[in-house]
Amino acid sequence: MRPLLLKLDQVEFTDEQFYQLCCNHDELRFERSPQGDLIIMPPVGGDSGNREAELTIDLGVWNRQTGLG
């Protein structure tokens, strides 16, 4: 799945409205682009979730070994 991009250049969408949208739909992941577009992120799971978990583990081990994180 790919993120869904909603162009909001013709819509007045305040920071407070964005916050309320996120609060009202906490099962979804929203982002805003620097241009103010709304990005709805797909849920993480399956292969992508496994890759992220492996990366997190690798980063944690590296930080413990080097103390540079």
Stockholm file with secondary structure:
# STOCKHOLM 1.0

chainA/1-69         MRPLLLKLDQVEFTDEQFYQLCCNHDELRFERSPQGDLIIMPPVGGDSGNREAELTIDLGVWNRQTGLG
#=GR chainA/1-69 SS CCCEEECCTTSCCCHHHHHHHHHHTTTSEEEECTTCCEEEECCCCHHHHHHHHHHHHHHHHHHHHHCCC
#=GC SS_cons        CCCEEECCTTSCCCHHHHHHHHHHTTTSEEEECTTCCEEEECCCCHHHHHHHHHHHHHHHHHHHHHCCC
//
